[in-house]
């Protein structure tokens, strides 16, 4: 009887102690995923570590006018433009697939997240990007022995980003590019490129973005340059509008990583924009 009485007296104390313990556990910081380091799927030309959400469809129009070096005669490049139409779809929270077309190339790609940046844990986001492109610029009239396989190019990138604050993010993008056909006999088909990009938020809806890709084994006789792009992102709510200047008119990965023709030092640069709409 005494034991039963003692148990009844201790029950409220044990209950309160359990509630205090549970409330203490609830107050422990959870290992939450950090918000995306970049607002758009691309920094400028380089892919960002942002993925489309599951079942989200992006419709993207990317435009590159001609070189501003042409001056008033070509209306600073506005008379000569290249347009890419692209669709990107989030199959899952960690996998995005895409297909695009411009007069330069058809391309399909997949971007998948290996690990996200955590607020109280893993310090970076790691994403893998792979693309395959079919080069439309190679013509049989100029190259009689051209075969279908010669038009193919492949790109693999490891995208590593860190969001240092709500305003500032950086990304590294070591890249491998393989072109089945190269115009310079001294140029290796397999090429290595190191990309780097960043974002600085300057207001609630506006950020300044920059990306650059350094080619590691370009032939000394090659006419191509390293792509450098500087732009502004404007978040309008329903979409992100990206305006920029770049020395690459190519928009698919093999086009700007390996075949950039413009030269900032000579004023041979292109104005362009990326416009995306989410459905």
C-alpha positions as CSV (number, residue, x, y, z in Angstrom):
1,X,0.0,0.0,0.0
2,X,2.9,2.4,0.9
3,X,4.5,1.6,-2.5
4,X,1.3,2.5,-4.4
5,X,0.9,5.7,-2.5
6,X,4.5,6.7,-3.2
7,X,4.1,6.0,-6.9
8,X,0.9,8.2,-7.1
9,X,2.8,11.0,-5.4
10,X,5.8,10.8,-7.8
11,X,3.8,10.5,-11.0
12,X,3.3,14.3,-11.4
13,X,6.9,14.9,-10.8
14,X,8.0,12.4,-13.4
15,X,5.6,13.8,-15.9
16,X,6.9,17.4,-15.5
17,X,10.5,16.1,-15.7
18,X,9.7,14.3,-19.0
19,X,8.1,17.4,-20.4
20,X,11.1,19.5,-19.5
21,X,13.4,16.9,-21.2
22,X,11.4,16.9,-24.4
23,X,11.2,20.7,-24.5
24,X,15.0,20.7,-24.2
25,X,15.4,18.4,-27.1
26,X,13.1,20.5,-29.2
27,X,15.3,23.5,-28.6
28,X,18.4,21.8,-30.0
29,X,19.3,23.4,-33.4
30,X,18.3,21.1,-36.3
31,X,20.7,20.4,-39.2
32,X,18.7,22.4,-41.9
33,X,19.6,22.7,-45.5
34,X,20.9,26.2,-46.5
35,X,18.9,28.2,-49.1
36,X,20.3,28.0,-52.6
37,X,23.5,29.9,-53.1
38,X,22.2,31.3,-56.4
39,X,18.8,32.6,-57.4
40,X,18.9,31.3,-61.0
41,X,19.9,28.0,-62.6
42,X,22.9,29.6,-64.2
43,X,25.3,32.2,-62.7
44,X,25.8,33.7,-66.2
45,X,27.1,31.1,-68.5
46,X,28.2,28.6,-65.9
47,X,25.6,26.3,-64.3
48,X,24.9,27.1,-60.7
49,X,24.2,24.6,-57.9
50,X,20.5,25.5,-57.9
51,X,18.2,22.8,-59.1
52,X,14.5,22.9,-60.2
53,X,12.2,21.8,-57.4
54,X,10.3,18.5,-57.9
55,X,7.8,18.8,-60.7
56,X,8.8,22.4,-61.5
57,X,9.2,23.2,-65.2
58,X,11.4,26.1,-66.3
59,X,11.0,27.7,-69.7
60,X,14.2,29.6,-70.6
61,X,15.0,32.0,-73.4
62,X,18.7,32.9,-73.7
63,X,19.8,35.5,-76.1
64,X,23.2,36.7,-77.3
65,X,23.4,39.6,-79.6
66,X,26.4,40.2,-82.0
67,X,29.6,41.8,-80.9
68,X,29.3,45.5,-79.7
69,X,32.7,46.0,-81.6
70,X,30.7,46.4,-84.8
71,X,29.5,49.8,-83.6
72,X,26.6,51.7,-85.1
73,X,26.8,49.8,-88.5
74,X,25.5,46.6,-86.8
75,X,23.6,48.6,-84.1
76,X,26.2,47.5,-81.6
77,X,25.4,43.8,-82.3
78,X,21.6,44.0,-82.1
79,X,21.4,43.0,-85.8
80,X,23.1,39.7,-85.3
81,X,21.7,37.5,-82.5
82,X,21.7,33.9,-81.4
83,X,18.8,32.5,-79.4
84,X,18.5,29.4,-77.3
85,X,15.2,27.9,-76.2
86,X,15.5,25.5,-73.2
87,X,13.3,23.5,-70.9
88,X,14.4,22.3,-67.5
89,X,12.3,19.9,-65.3
90,X,12.7,18.8,-61.7
91,X,12.2,15.0,-61.8
92,X,13.0,14.9,-58.0
93,X,14.3,17.3,-55.4
94,X,17.8,16.2,-56.3
95,X,17.6,15.6,-60.1
96,X,17.0,18.2,-62.9
97,X,16.9,17.3,-66.6
98,X,17.0,19.7,-69.5
99,X,16.9,20.0,-73.3
100,X,17.8,23.0,-75.4
101,X,18.2,24.1,-79.0
102,X,19.9,27.0,-80.7
103,X,21.3,27.5,-84.2
104,X,24.6,26.4,-82.7
105,X,23.6,23.2,-81.0
106,X,21.1,20.8,-79.7
107,X,21.9,19.7,-76.1
108,X,20.5,17.6,-73.4
109,X,21.7,17.6,-69.8
110,X,21.2,16.3,-66.3
111,X,22.1,18.0,-63.0
112,X,22.0,16.1,-59.7
113,X,22.8,17.1,-56.2
114,X,25.2,14.9,-54.3
115,X,25.1,16.9,-51.0
116,X,23.5,20.2,-50.0
117,X,25.1,22.9,-47.8
118,X,23.8,22.6,-44.2
119,X,23.2,25.4,-41.8
120,X,25.0,23.6,-38.9
121,X,26.8,20.9,-40.8
122,X,28.3,20.3,-44.3
123,X,29.8,23.6,-45.5
124,X,29.2,23.4,-49.3
125,X,26.8,22.2,-51.9
126,X,28.1,19.6,-54.3
127,X,26.3,19.1,-57.6
128,X,27.2,17.1,-60.7
129,X,26.3,18.3,-64.2
130,X,26.6,16.3,-67.4
131,X,25.6,17.4,-70.9
132,X,25.7,16.0,-74.5
133,X,25.5,18.4,-77.5
134,X,25.1,18.0,-81.2
135,X,27.0,20.7,-83.1
136,X,24.8,22.5,-85.7
137,X,27.7,24.7,-87.0
138,X,29.6,21.8,-88.6
139,X,28.4,21.5,-92.2
140,X,29.1,18.7,-94.7
141,X,29.5,21.3,-97.5
142,X,32.7,22.5,-95.7
143,X,33.7,19.1,-94.3
144,X,32.9,16.3,-96.9
145,X,34.1,13.5,-94.6
146,X,32.0,14.7,-91.7
147,X,30.2,11.9,-89.8
148,X,27.4,12.1,-87.3
149,X,29.7,11.2,-84.4
150,X,32.0,14.1,-85.3
151,X,29.3,16.6,-84.3
152,X,29.0,15.3,-80.7
153,X,30.6,16.9,-77.6
154,X,30.4,16.0,-74.0
155,X,30.8,18.0,-70.8
156,X,31.0,16.8,-67.1
157,X,31.3,19.3,-64.3
158,X,31.6,19.1,-60.5
159,X,29.9,22.2,-59.1
160,X,30.9,23.2,-55.6
161,X,29.3,26.3,-54.0
162,X,29.2,27.9,-50.7
163,X,26.7,30.5,-49.5
164,X,28.8,32.7,-47.1
165,X,25.9,35.0,-46.3
166,X,22.5,36.1,-47.6
167,X,24.4,38.5,-49.9
168,X,27.5,36.6,-51.1
169,X,28.1,33.2,-52.7
170,X,30.9,31.5,-54.6
171,X,31.2,28.5,-56.8
172,X,34.1,26.4,-58.2
173,X,33.4,24.3,-61.3
174,X,36.2,21.9,-62.4
175,X,35.1,20.7,-65.9
176,X,35.9,18.1,-68.4
177,X,35.1,18.7,-72.1
178,X,35.5,16.2,-74.9
179,X,34.8,17.2,-78.6
180,X,34.9,14.5,-81.2
181,X,35.9,17.1,-83.8
182,X,38.3,20.0,-83.2
183,X,39.3,22.5,-85.9
184,X,42.9,22.8,-84.7
185,X,45.0,19.6,-85.2
186,X,47.2,20.7,-82.2
187,X,44.2,20.8,-79.9
188,X,43.4,17.7,-77.8
189,X,39.9,16.4,-78.1
190,X,39.8,16.0,-74.3
191,X,40.1,19.3,-72.5
192,X,40.1,20.5,-68.9
193,X,38.7,23.7,-67.7
194,X,38.4,25.3,-64.2
195,X,35.4,27.5,-63.8
196,X,34.7,30.0,-61.0
197,X,31.7,32.2,-60.4
198,X,30.1,34.4,-57.7
199,X,27.0,36.4,-56.7
200,X,26.8,39.6,-54.7
201,X,23.3,40.7,-53.7
202,X,23.1,44.5,-53.8
203,X,19.4,44.9,-53.0
204,X,16.3,42.9,-52.2
205,X,15.8,41.8,-55.8
206,X,19.1,42.6,-57.6
207,X,22.5,40.9,-57.6
208,X,25.7,41.2,-59.5
209,X,27.0,38.0,-61.0
210,X,30.3,37.0,-62.6
211,X,31.8,33.8,-64.0
212,X,35.1,32.8,-65.7
213,X,36.5,29.6,-67.0
214,X,40.3,29.0,-67.4
215,X,41.2,26.4,-70.1
216,X,44.0,24.2,-68.9
217,X,45.3,22.5,-72.1
218,X,44.4,24.8,-74.9
219,X,46.7,24.6,-77.9
220,X,49.0,27.6,-78.4
221,X,47.8,27.9,-82.0
222,X,44.1,28.0,-80.9
223,X,42.1,31.1,-81.8
224,X,39.8,30.6,-78.8
225,X,39.7,32.5,-75.5
226,X,38.7,31.9,-71.9
227,X,35.1,33.0,-71.3
228,X,34.5,35.9,-68.9
229,X,31.0,37.1,-68.2
230,X,29.6,39.9,-66.0
231,X,25.9,40.4,-65.4
232,X,23.0,41.5,-63.3
233,X,20.2,39.3,-61.9
234,X,16.7,40.9,-61.4
235,X,14.2,38.8,-59.4
236,X,10.7,39.9,-60.6
237,X,8.8,37.3,-58.5
238,X,7.6,35.0,-61.3
239,X,11.0,34.8,-63.0
240,X,14.6,35.8,-62.9
241,X,15.8,38.2,-65.6
242,X,19.6,38.0,-66.2
243,X,21.3,40.7,-68.3
244,X,25.0,40.5,-69.0
245,X,28.1,41.2,-71.1
246,X,30.2,38.2,-72.2
247,X,33.0,37.4,-74.7
248,X,31.1,34.2,-75.6
249,X,28.2,34.0,-78.0
250,X,27.9,30.3,-77.4
251,X,25.4,29.2,-74.8
252,X,25.7,25.4,-74.6
253,X,28.6,24.2,-72.4
254,X,30.9,23.0,-75.1
255,X,30.3,26.3,-77.0
256,X,31.5,28.7,-74.3
257,X,34.0,26.4,-72.5
258,X,36.0,25.5,-75.6
259,X,35.0,27.8,-78.4
260,X,34.8,31.4,-77.1
261,X,35.9,33.8,-79.8
262,X,35.5,37.2,-78.2
263,X,38.2,39.3,-76.6
264,X,37.4,41.7,-73.8
265,X,40.7,43.6,-74.4
266,X,39.7,44.4,-77.9
267,X,36.1,45.3,-77.1
268,X,34.8,42.1,-78.8
269,X,32.0,41.3,-76.4
270,X,28.4,40.4,-76.6
271,X,25.4,41.8,-74.7
272,X,22.8,39.2,-73.8
273,X,20.2,38.0,-71.4
274,X,18.7,34.8,-69.9
275,X,14.9,34.9,-69.1
276,X,13.3,32.1,-67.2
277,X,9.7,31.4,-66.3
278,X,8.6,28.7,-63.8
279,X,5.5,26.6,-64.2
